[in-house]
Each structure stands twice: as C-alpha cells, then as structure tokens.
Amino acid sequence: MKVAVIGTGYVGLVAGACLAETGNEVVCVDIDSERIALLKRGEVPIYEPGLKDLVERNIDKRLSFTTDTVEAVRRSLVVFMAVQTPMDNDGSADLHHLLEAAATVARGINGYKVVVDKSTVPVGTAAQVKRVIAGLTEHEFDVVSNPEFLKEGAAVDDFMKPDRVVIGCDSPQAEAIIKDLYEPFVRTGHPMITMKVASAELTKYAANAFLATKISFINEIARLCELVGADIGEVRQGIGTDNRIGSAFMHPGMGFGGSCFPKDLRALLHTAQSNNLELKVVRAAVEANERQKGFMLDKISAHFGDTLKDRHIALWGLAFKANTDDVRESPALDVVRFLLDAGADVTAYDPQAMDSARRIFRDGIRYASDCYDALKKADGLVVATEWNEFRRPDFDQMLELMGSPVIFDGRNLFDPERMRERGFKYYGVGRI
C-alpha cells in the first residue's frame, strides 16, 4: 500500500519505518529541510532503540523522505497526520500545525484518500480536519482517528506488536483500508477495535490519564510509607500482584514527565472544563505529580542544611525515562534548576540525553564523559533516570571518587540497607 506520513517526529518516524518494514511504500514528509536531509542520509535525529536499524534497512527501497507534502499525498492512498500538537497557554492542545498540514494535504488530493489523525488530539479534531480539507478539494476522502500507544524506549516493539489498534471511523471503505494496513501487526491475536471517531480521540487521553494516575497514586503511598515506617517496595508487591491492579506504572519516583502525560492530562482537563465538567481524579493526579517533583529536592535541602552554595552535586540521568534522549518535562531538569538556583555546581551524565540537555543549560552545568567522571569530589549524587548502566555500578570506585558518599536515589535503583552497609548515606523514595 502507498502511504504518506506527515511529520517525522517521534510518532511519524516510528510509524513510517514500521509500515515500510511490512512491505508498504512509505514517504515521510517534514517541513524541516535539515531534518529531511539527515534522514535521507540514514541519520536518525532521535534516539529510539531499533529505529535506526529499520530506517537503514528500508531507505531507498520502501522508505523515502521529502519536504513536498503535495506530491507525497498525490502518490499515496493513506495519509497519516503525525505533526506536533503542543500544549497551548491555557492547557489545551495547539492544533494550528495540524490544521495547516491538513490544508496542504488537501491540495495534494487527486482521488480518494484516507486521512488518518495519528497525532494525539482532543475530541472534535477529526471533524475540524475534515472541514478544512473539504473546503479545499472536491475529491472524496475520509478522516480516521487512529491514536498511537507508543512508549518511548519501546516504540518500535509497541508498533510492531501492539496491544490493540484503535480505529475511529464512520466509513466502511476507510475502515477496510486501515484494517488491511494493520493486519500484519495483529497476527498474534491482539484486537483491532473499531469505534466512533470521538471515542477513539478520547481513548488516547483516557489511557494516559489512567496510567499517570497510577504513578501519582504510588508516589503518594511512597510518601506515606516513609512516615509510618513501611517500605514501598513491599507495598507495591503486595498490591501489584492483584490482577485487578497490576504492577505496571507502579514504580515510585520523582514524578512523571515526557512529551505525553503532562500535556495530555492538561488537554483532557481543558476539554472537560469546556464541557462544564470537573475531572477531579485527573486534576488530583496532576497536582500530586507537581508535589512529587519537589519530594527529592526537600530531601536534598534537609541533608545539606542551610545552603547548597558551592556544593558539587553529581547527577545520573537527564532524560525523563531510560532508553530515550527526550528531556521534555523531565524531573531531572527540575533537580538541575533547583541546584543551580541554590548556588550548587552540577555535573551530569546521561547515556543519550546530553545533547538535549546542552540545548537547555548550555554551559551552566558540566557534562561528564561517563557516570564515574561525574562523581569526582562530589558532595552528593542524585539518581534521576533508571538507565540500566546505573543499576550495578562499582560501589568501591564510587566511594573513592566522591567527596561525600551521599546518594539521593530518585528511582529506587539500590537497596537501602546494603548501601548503608557499604558506607553510603542513602535517601530513596518510600523506603527508610
């Protein structure tokens, strides 16, 4: 099948590469000419495990890149819209990039097309896209909502082996085409679920809100654990083995971040408010997450007393989670800002997110060559991202390098009792 993907960001590039891998002829489009030039050379501008291999394997065979949206649409039957929908000042989703792209897509329609909203968009967006395109073309087309459920760090696997494919559609013709396109990905028996367009649009937000609520819940229970002498690891095991609850998204830490949860929850709240409804549980999850971001900062302040001025603090991790270079809304950035504002010197290391952090902090912090380089004469270490290489470090070497063996473990990577036996002062989340 001939497919165009408008937007080569995280969602668009993964979707395009995976669709090409299953034999489709895919052209990915972006208005950023430098980005397209990189991709044409087989260089992938984002870090996502497995993605570079897919691009290299399919480029110049079934996968191509261009800045010409109109031509890409003309040669395709299915057009995926995967452009940015950032958060606007009022918390709503900013759709102007999407609607501008829809207008450009309309100029390329030269016969029946299926236009697929792949971006995360609020209820009613497909109807807006349809109105924009209908005002600019006389050709037949359908607009489908097909929300993505990709986890950064596992996006390729999530696309190739999805838990489910959600199709919001009111056209039997479009439904048949999209089901045919996705059939190779659901051969293991996972469902393709067809529903109303509005239901599909809301499903994405509802899923993210529920997962974020689980994170905020376990973080609040972790705070209670410290007050009553319980251990969050034991509590998590006790409740996570209940099949009605499950253990996924139940790891306490420094709060959720990334490109999805923060903006999607605020967009969902905005949609509800626009319909005179207060989503109190969702709002509580957002508020709890904001409080959680300060939890480890309070521990740092309490340990060092009156001042952090001229303290040398090491930071392991800058990305909002492991296996990505994405620092958007990362709790680690809040740690850096807090430390800098307090007058501390910060040395950070992250396996993939150093360049992303440099664009934010520039020369305001030092960037270490590896995790041990960050520790030299450090007055303390903050573990902010759960990269595997941080889980089993050489603790003897850490003791030798650090000026003061204090660890603020924002991801609960280490066992508190064993750390204290080794000679570290240890602070975790929900563990005493």
Summary of the structure (lengths in Angstrom):
residues: 432
radius of gyration: 23.4
end to end distance: 57.0
largest distance: 74.3
contacts: 1504
relative contact order: 0.09
helix: 46%
strand: 14%
